[in-house]
């Protein structure tokens, strides 16, 4: 039902509490009208929050709360987190296969790890986390509902690029050495970024970070050329 504004709307909302009085004979002060309107607005917003989808849990969250009950100790034959040989064999099956086992259940493990509230996506993240904690280098699946904010150029460089560019290892131009970077940028920034995407010299494609987006890589190249802000270390 659509509630009209003003006193008529207030009357419609409060009428059930006064069944013996005609709707439109009811009159209310302006402060009361305003108070009820605010209360109604608050109720609408709070109900909207209640309907909102909960944030998807990370692989670590799921493992800590669910999977660790068996995988932390190797209970009931579960491969123990950190046991590289045990997980290497399973990782060779691929993420899709391991996720399917977790969804349907396998041997002593019930479907969904015994937690039916886990989404398929959360289970996929949990599997990836356990593999990575056991020597794997998988990229945790990214949620399409709430993708992470892109990493800054500085974050990318500090996570990976500094390994060669901080000291000039293998002939890599050092961070902030503009004299070394200018010749490499002579064809333009886009050309340099494309070169980094494909790999160049001793540098693997995307600097060895397969999950690095084009825009993140571009930001990293700009940071490498510009260097850190004055007073900050690379």
N, C-alpha and C positions, 0 to 999 in steps of 0.2 A: 504494500500500500504506500502511495506517495503522501507524505505529510506536508500539508500546505504551511506556509510561513505564518508567523504571528500568533495571535490568541487562538485562532481556529485550530492551528496545528497543535498547540499545547492542549487544547480541549480534547482533541482526538486521542492524544497520547495518554491523558489522565482519565479519560471517561470511564475505563473499567473500574477505577477506584471509587467512582460516584455513579453507580447504576441508577439511582433514583432521581438524577437531575438531567434535564435536557442538555445536550452537548453545547449548543451555541448560547445557552443562558449563562454559561460559566465565564467569568471575567477574571483576568489576572493582571497583576502589576507588571510594569516594564522590567523591574529587577528580576522578578520570577521568570518572565519570558526569557530574559538573557541567560539566567542560570540554567534553565532547562535546556536551552539551545546549546550552551557550552558542554553540558553533561552529555547530550546526545552526540555532539561532535567527538568528545573523548571516547565514547563507547564505540563509535564507528571506527576510529583509528586503532583502538585497542583490539577490536575484533579483526581488523585487517592484519595486525601484527600476528595474531593467533593463527590466521590462515596462511601466513607466509611460510614458504618451504624452509626447513632448517638447513643450515650450511652443511655441505658435504664434508665428512671427516677426512682427514689426511690418512695416509697409510700408517704412519706412526701412531696416530690416535687409535685406529682400529686394532693394530697389533697390541698396543699397550693394554687396551681394555678387553680384548677378546682372544686374539690368537696366542698371546704370551702364556695363557693358562697351560698350554701344552708345548708350544714351540720354544718357550724360554728354557725348558728343562729337557725336552725330548720325550715327554710323557706319552705313553701309548704308541710309541713308535714314530711320533711326529719328528720330522727333521729339525734339529735344534738350530735356532738362529745363531749364525756365526760358524756353523759347520760347513766349510767351503766344499769339501768333497760331496757331501750329501745334497747340498743345494745346486752344485754345478750340474749334477746329473739331471735334476729336475728342471733347471733353467734351460737346458738344451731342448726341452719340449716346447718352449715358447710361452709367452704370457697368456695367450688365448686358451691353450690347453690346461695350464695350471689354474687359471681362473675358473674354467668349466669344472674341474675336479672339486674346487672349493665350493662352487655353487650347488652342485648335486651331492657332494659328500663322497668321501673315498676312505676305504678301510675303516679305521676307528673314528674318523672325523665326520660329524653329521653335516647335513646341508647348511650352507651359510655359516659354517663354523659354530652352529648351534645358536646363532643370533639372527632370527628371521627379519629383524629390522634393518639389517645391513643391506645397502643397495648393491647391485652388481658392480657399479663403478667403484664403490668404497672397497669392495673385496679385491678388485683389480689393483687398486692402490696398495692395499695391504700386502698382496703377493709381491708386488714390485719392491716394497720396502724390505720385506724379509730377504728377497734375493740380493738386494744391494747391501744389506747388513751381513751378507755371507759371501762377499767377494764379487757380486755382480755390478754392472754399471748401466742398469736400465734407467730410463727416464720415466719418472712418475707421471701417469696419465693426467692430462690437464682437463679440468671441468669446463664444459661449454657454457654452463650456467653462470659460473663465477671464475672466469679466467684470471690468473694472477696478473698483477701490474707488471709492465715490462721493466726489465732491469736497466739501470742507468749504465752509461759507458764506463764509469768508474767502477761499478759493481762487477761488470763483466771482466774488465782488465784485472782487477784484484783477485777474481776467482780463477782466471786461467791465463790471460795474455802475459801477465807479469813474469811468468816462469821463464820466458825467453826475452821479452822486451825490456825487462828491468836492467839486465846486465848486458844485453846485446848478444846473447847466446846464438850461435849459428849464423851470425851476421844480421840478426833481427835489429831493425832500427830501435834505439832506446826510446823510452817514454819521454815525450817532451823535447826530443832532439829534432828541432824543426829543420835544421840543415840536412839531416838524414832523411826526413820525411818528405820534404818538398819535391825532390826528384821522383819519388814514388807516387806523388799526387799530380804529376804533370799532365796526366791524361784525364784528370778530374776525380772528384771524390767517388762518384758512382763506379768508375772503372776500378778503383782501388778496393772498394767494397766487394765488387764481383770477383776480383782476384782472391780476396779473403774467403769468399763463399766456396770457391773451388779448391783452394789450397795453393800455396806458392812456395817453391823451394823446399825447405825442410818443414814448412808449416802445413799441417793437415787441413782438410776442408773445415771451414768454420772454426778454425783454431782448436779442433778436437772437441768442440762442444756441439754435439748433434742437435740439441734442443734450442740452440741460439737462433732467434728470429732475425730476419733481414734488418729490421729497424734497430734491434739491439746490437747487431754487428756494426751497423753504420755508426751508432753512438760510440762504440768501442774504438773504432778507427779515429773518430774525431777526438776522443779523449787521449789516445796515444799520440796524436799530433800536437794537441794543445798542452798536454801535461796537467798535473794537478794545480789547483789554485795556489797562489803565492803563500808560502808558509806551511803548506801541507806536503807530506811525503807521498811519493807514488804508491 
